[in-house]
Amino acid sequence: MAGIDTEVKSFALSQDGALIVVGDDTGELKLFTYGECRLIHIENVHAGPISAVKISHDNLVIMSADIYG
């Protein structure tokens, strides 16, 4: 997938199949369109690897978690 140059630790597909969110080993969250696999947003949200991600049913909220505190 274009735009991913680190190890993927978690990912989720939105309920409507339009978006993919990826959490990597650096703490970055990356949001892609599913159809074109186009990177649309990057956010550094954790100090370490992201162990879980989820997209809300309306695609307005992305939740992420890590096990490193």
ZIQUIPE-V319851 format. One record per residue. N is the residue number from 1. RES is the residue in one small letter. PSI is psi in radians with two decimals (NA if undefined). D_CENTER is the distance of its C-alpha to the mean C-alpha in Angstrom with 2 decimals. Layout:
<<N/RES/PSI/D_CENTER> <N/RES/PSI/D_CENTER>>
This chain:
<<1/m/2.24/12.45> <2/a/2.44/13.45> <3/g/-0.04/11.69> <4/i/1.96/10.60> <5/d/0.27/13.46> <6/t/3.04/12.40> <7/e/2.21/12.05> <8/v/2.23/8.96> <9/k/-0.45/9.30> <10/s/2.70/7.11> <11/f/2.78/5.54> <12/a/2.58/6.82> <13/l/2.37/9.05> <14/s/2.74/10.59> <15/q/-0.56/14.24> <16/d/-0.03/15.74> <17/g/0.22/13.95> <18/a/-0.46/13.17> <19/l/2.62/9.39> <20/i/2.33/6.55> <21/v/2.41/2.85> <22/v/2.30/2.55> <23/g/2.29/4.29> <24/d/-3.08/7.62> <25/d/-0.09/11.21> <26/t/-0.08/11.89> <27/g/0.11/9.85> <28/e/2.46/7.72> <29/l/2.26/4.38> <30/k/2.35/4.45> <31/l/2.25/5.36> <32/f/2.65/8.03> <33/t/2.52/11.15> <34/y/-0.80/12.05> <35/g/-0.91/15.70> <36/e/-0.14/15.90> <37/c/0.71/12.65> <38/r/2.23/12.84> <39/l/2.14/10.45> <40/i/-0.26/10.93> <41/h/2.48/9.30> <42/i/2.38/8.51> <43/e/2.28/9.06> <44/n/1.88/10.50> <45/v/-0.24/10.33> <46/h/2.74/11.81> <47/a/-0.29/14.81> <48/g/-2.93/13.83> <49/p/2.46/11.48> <50/i/2.07/8.71> <51/s/-0.30/10.31> <52/a/2.49/8.74> <53/v/2.70/6.19> <54/k/2.51/7.96> <55/i/2.30/8.73> <56/s/2.81/12.40> <57/h/-0.44/15.07> <58/d/0.11/15.82> <59/n/0.30/12.37> <60/l/-0.32/13.39> <61/v/2.36/11.49> <62/i/2.22/8.02> <63/m/2.52/8.94> <64/s/2.72/7.99> <65/a/2.71/10.78> <66/d/2.85/12.46> <67/i/0.18/15.90> <68/y/0.01/17.39> <69/g/NA/18.43>>
